[in-house]
């Protein structure tokens, strides 16, 4: 079984990126375009997507855009076909789109749980399933799935987010092993960002019942979550992710907080949980 050769550079490659209207998706697009990579960008935010396309278009690469709901399998399949039709091939897939939700397990609304799983988990699944045949056909491909620091450890009020990101981790690790077995020229990396300066926290859904349970209203909860996710710049995160692709890493921990807390979990095992519970009670989490 021959190992997959790392993708040493991105020049003249074609990358598809979900969640490209802002944050890490936009920064990945800018970094890839600066290295000569052509781009197929998607998001549900048409205005932000157009802004990203305008920014990367100035760097001399071909850019196409599509309004895609990653939770919709048919839309993802149609977009994958469209990308190959527009660009002739696709070499890289960044399943980057993601959302946040603050709610305890007992009060979370079923529709909110389905919403976050649809985007954070099923979006990764549908993207992988739709693009994988095209990546294999290109002869050289890489799938980058975004999990989270919260795919390594769990915290109170983030059970739904934890569920989605732990699922992405398990899915991607199994996928990578299957691709290794097949030796088809395609590989996969699971990304675990810590606190990245994006708008995910301020755009998060916060269950209004949280105020009664925790004494923290929705706006305060968003601000506290945003403070947690304010350690590493999106540009630094993008550069770390692209280096991981070039090195064909199975997993990349982005940011000092992710690296530190990964060690904590490895060292203490399930005993880390009383620590996060204590921080939550002190109002420093969630």
C-alpha positions as CSV (number, residue, x, y, z in Angstrom):
1,X,0.0,0.0,0.0
2,X,1.7,3.1,-1.2
3,X,1.2,6.2,1.0
4,X,-0.5,9.3,-0.4
5,X,2.1,11.9,-1.4
6,X,1.6,15.2,0.3
7,X,0.3,18.1,-1.8
8,X,3.4,20.2,-1.8
9,X,1.9,23.3,-3.3
10,X,-1.5,24.7,-4.3
11,X,-0.5,26.5,-7.5
12,X,-3.0,25.8,-10.3
13,X,-5.0,23.5,-8.0
14,X,-8.8,23.9,-7.5
15,X,-10.2,24.2,-4.0
16,X,-13.9,24.2,-2.9
17,X,-14.6,26.0,0.4
18,X,-17.9,26.1,2.3
19,X,-18.6,28.9,4.7
20,X,-16.5,31.2,2.6
21,X,-18.4,34.5,3.2
22,X,-16.4,35.3,6.3
23,X,-14.0,34.2,9.0
24,X,-11.7,31.2,8.4
25,X,-13.4,30.3,5.1
26,X,-12.6,33.7,3.7
27,X,-9.1,33.7,5.0
28,X,-8.5,30.2,3.6
29,X,-9.6,31.5,0.2
30,X,-7.3,34.5,0.4
31,X,-4.3,32.4,1.4
32,X,-5.0,29.8,-1.3
33,X,-5.5,32.5,-4.0
34,X,-2.2,34.1,-3.0
35,X,-0.6,30.7,-3.8
36,X,-2.2,30.5,-7.3
37,X,-5.1,28.2,-6.3
38,X,-8.4,28.6,-8.2
39,X,-11.5,28.7,-6.0
40,X,-15.1,27.5,-5.8
41,X,-16.7,29.3,-2.9
42,X,-20.1,28.7,-1.2
43,X,-22.1,30.1,1.6
44,X,-25.7,31.0,2.4
45,X,-24.6,34.6,3.0
46,X,-24.7,36.1,-0.5
47,X,-23.4,39.5,0.4
48,X,-20.4,38.2,2.3
49,X,-19.7,35.6,-0.4
50,X,-19.6,38.3,-3.1
51,X,-17.2,40.3,-0.9
52,X,-14.9,37.3,-0.6
53,X,-15.0,36.6,-4.3
54,X,-14.2,40.3,-5.1
55,X,-11.2,40.1,-2.7
56,X,-9.7,36.9,-4.0
57,X,-10.5,37.8,-7.6
58,X,-7.9,40.6,-7.4
59,X,-5.2,37.9,-6.9
60,X,-5.5,36.6,-10.5
61,X,-7.2,33.2,-10.0
62,X,-10.5,31.9,-11.3
63,X,-13.3,32.2,-8.7
64,X,-16.8,30.9,-8.9
65,X,-19.5,31.2,-6.2
66,X,-22.7,29.4,-5.3
67,X,-25.4,29.9,-2.6
68,X,-25.4,26.5,-0.9
69,X,-27.0,25.2,2.2
70,X,-24.5,22.5,3.3
71,X,-27.2,20.7,5.3
72,X,-29.1,20.0,2.0
73,X,-27.6,16.9,0.3
74,X,-29.1,17.7,-3.1
75,X,-27.6,21.2,-3.1
76,X,-24.2,19.8,-2.1
77,X,-24.3,17.2,-4.9
78,X,-25.4,19.8,-7.4
79,X,-22.6,22.2,-6.3
80,X,-19.9,19.5,-6.6
81,X,-21.0,18.8,-10.2
82,X,-21.1,22.5,-10.9
83,X,-17.6,23.0,-9.6
84,X,-16.2,20.3,-11.9
85,X,-18.2,21.8,-14.8
86,X,-16.8,25.3,-14.1
87,X,-13.2,24.4,-13.3
88,X,-12.7,21.0,-15.0
89,X,-11.6,19.3,-11.8
90,X,-11.4,19.8,-8.0
91,X,-8.4,18.9,-5.8
92,X,-9.2,20.3,-2.4
93,X,-12.4,20.4,-0.3
94,X,-12.6,22.5,2.8
95,X,-15.8,21.5,4.8
96,X,-15.5,24.7,6.8
97,X,-19.1,25.9,7.3
98,X,-20.2,25.8,11.0
99,X,-22.5,27.4,13.5
100,X,-22.7,27.5,17.3
101,X,-25.6,26.9,19.8
102,X,-25.7,27.6,23.5
103,X,-28.2,25.4,25.4
104,X,-28.2,22.8,28.1
105,X,-29.3,19.3,26.9
106,X,-32.6,19.4,28.9
107,X,-33.8,22.7,27.3
108,X,-32.5,22.5,23.8
109,X,-35.3,22.6,21.2
110,X,-35.3,19.6,18.8
111,X,-35.3,21.9,15.8
112,X,-32.2,23.7,17.1
113,X,-30.4,20.4,17.7
114,X,-31.3,19.4,14.1
115,X,-30.1,22.8,12.8
116,X,-26.7,22.5,14.3
117,X,-26.2,18.9,13.4
118,X,-27.4,19.6,9.9
119,X,-24.7,22.2,9.3
120,X,-21.8,21.1,11.4
121,X,-22.0,17.3,10.9
122,X,-24.3,16.5,7.9
123,X,-22.7,19.3,5.9
124,X,-19.3,17.6,6.3
125,X,-20.8,14.2,5.4
126,X,-22.7,15.5,2.3
127,X,-19.7,17.5,1.2
128,X,-17.4,14.6,1.5
129,X,-19.8,12.2,-0.3
130,X,-20.5,14.7,-3.1
131,X,-16.8,15.7,-3.8
132,X,-14.9,12.4,-3.1
133,X,-15.6,10.9,-6.6
134,X,-14.4,14.1,-8.2
135,X,-11.3,14.2,-6.0
136,X,-10.4,10.7,-6.9
137,X,-10.9,11.4,-10.6
138,X,-8.5,14.4,-10.3
139,X,-5.8,11.9,-9.2
140,X,-4.6,14.2,-6.4
141,X,-7.0,15.4,-3.7
142,X,-7.3,16.4,0.0
143,X,-10.4,16.7,2.2
144,X,-10.2,19.1,5.2
145,X,-13.0,18.8,7.7
146,X,-13.3,21.3,10.5
147,X,-14.0,19.9,13.9
148,X,-13.1,22.0,17.0
149,X,-11.3,22.1,20.3
150,X,-14.8,21.1,21.5
151,X,-14.4,17.9,19.4
152,X,-11.6,16.9,21.9
153,X,-13.3,17.9,25.2
154,X,-16.9,18.7,26.3
155,X,-18.1,21.6,28.2
156,X,-21.5,22.5,29.9
157,X,-24.0,24.3,27.7
158,X,-22.2,23.2,24.5
159,X,-23.5,19.6,24.3
160,X,-25.1,20.0,20.9
161,X,-21.9,21.7,19.5
162,X,-19.8,19.0,21.2
163,X,-22.0,16.3,19.6
164,X,-21.6,17.8,16.1
165,X,-17.8,18.3,16.4
166,X,-17.0,14.9,18.1
167,X,-19.0,13.4,15.2
168,X,-16.9,15.2,12.6
169,X,-13.8,14.0,14.3
170,X,-14.9,10.3,14.3
171,X,-16.1,10.6,10.7
172,X,-12.9,12.1,9.4
173,X,-10.6,9.8,11.3
174,X,-12.4,6.8,9.8
175,X,-12.4,8.4,6.4
176,X,-8.6,9.0,6.5
177,X,-8.0,5.3,7.3
178,X,-10.2,4.2,4.5
179,X,-8.4,6.5,2.0
180,X,-5.1,5.1,3.3
181,X,-6.3,1.6,2.6
182,X,-7.5,2.4,-0.8
183,X,-4.4,4.4,-1.8
184,X,-6.5,6.4,-4.3
185,X,-4.5,9.6,-4.3
186,X,-6.9,11.4,-1.9
187,X,-6.2,12.1,1.8
188,X,-8.0,13.8,4.7
189,X,-7.2,16.0,7.7
190,X,-9.3,16.8,10.7
191,X,-8.9,20.4,12.0
192,X,-9.4,21.2,15.7
193,X,-9.3,25.0,16.1
194,X,-9.3,26.5,19.5
195,X,-10.3,30.2,19.9
196,X,-10.3,31.7,16.4
197,X,-11.3,35.3,15.9
198,X,-14.3,34.9,13.7
199,X,-18.0,35.9,13.9
200,X,-19.3,32.4,14.9
201,X,-19.8,33.3,18.6
202,X,-21.8,36.5,17.9
203,X,-23.9,34.7,15.3
204,X,-24.6,31.7,17.7
205,X,-28.1,30.7,18.7
206,X,-28.6,31.0,22.5
207,X,-31.7,29.4,23.9
208,X,-33.6,32.1,25.9
209,X,-34.2,29.6,28.7
210,X,-30.5,29.7,29.4
211,X,-30.9,32.9,31.4
212,X,-33.1,31.3,34.0
213,X,-30.8,28.3,34.4
214,X,-27.5,30.2,34.4
215,X,-28.3,33.8,35.2
216,X,-26.5,34.8,32.0
217,X,-28.7,36.4,29.3
218,X,-28.2,35.7,25.6
219,X,-26.1,38.7,24.8
220,X,-23.8,38.1,27.7
221,X,-23.5,34.4,26.7
222,X,-22.4,35.5,23.2
223,X,-19.9,37.9,24.5
224,X,-18.4,35.3,26.9
225,X,-18.3,32.7,24.1
226,X,-16.6,35.3,21.9
227,X,-14.0,36.0,24.5
228,X,-13.2,32.2,24.6
229,X,-12.8,32.2,20.8
230,X,-10.4,35.1,20.6
231,X,-7.0,33.6,20.8
232,X,-5.7,33.0,17.3
233,X,-6.3,35.2,14.2
234,X,-8.2,33.6,11.3
235,X,-5.1,34.3,9.1
236,X,-2.8,32.4,11.4
237,X,-5.3,29.5,11.6
238,X,-5.6,29.3,7.8
239,X,-1.8,29.2,7.4
240,X,-1.6,26.4,10.0
241,X,-4.3,24.4,8.2
242,X,-2.6,24.7,4.8
243,X,0.7,23.7,6.2
244,X,-1.0,20.6,7.7
245,X,-2.4,19.7,4.2
246,X,1.1,20.1,2.7
247,X,2.5,17.7,5.4
248,X,-0.5,15.4,5.0
249,X,-1.2,15.5,8.7
250,X,-4.1,13.4,10.0
251,X,-5.0,16.0,12.7
252,X,-4.1,19.7,13.2
253,X,-4.5,21.5,16.5
254,X,-4.9,25.2,15.8
255,X,-3.9,27.7,18.5
256,X,-2.2,27.4,21.9
257,X,-5.4,26.7,23.7
258,X,-6.2,23.7,21.5
259,X,-2.7,22.3,22.0
260,X,-2.8,22.9,25.8
261,X,-6.3,21.5,26.4
262,X,-5.6,18.4,24.2
263,X,-2.7,17.6,26.5
264,X,-4.9,18.1,29.5
265,X,-7.5,15.6,28.2
266,X,-4.8,13.1,27.3
267,X,-3.2,13.5,30.7
268,X,-6.3,13.4,32.9
269,X,-8.8,11.4,30.8
270,X,-12.4,11.8,31.9
271,X,-11.1,13.6,35.1
272,X,-10.9,16.8,33.1
273,X,-14.7,17.1,33.4
274,X,-14.8,18.4,37.0
275,X,-12.4,21.2,35.9
276,X,-14.7,22.4,33.1
277,X,-17.7,22.1,35.4
278,X,-16.0,24.3,37.9
279,X,-15.1,26.9,35.3
280,X,-18.7,26.8,34.0
281,X,-20.1,27.4,37.5
282,X,-17.7,30.3,37.9
283,X,-19.2,31.8,34.8
284,X,-16.0,31.6,32.8
285,X,-17.5,29.2,30.2
286,X,-20.6,29.0,28.1
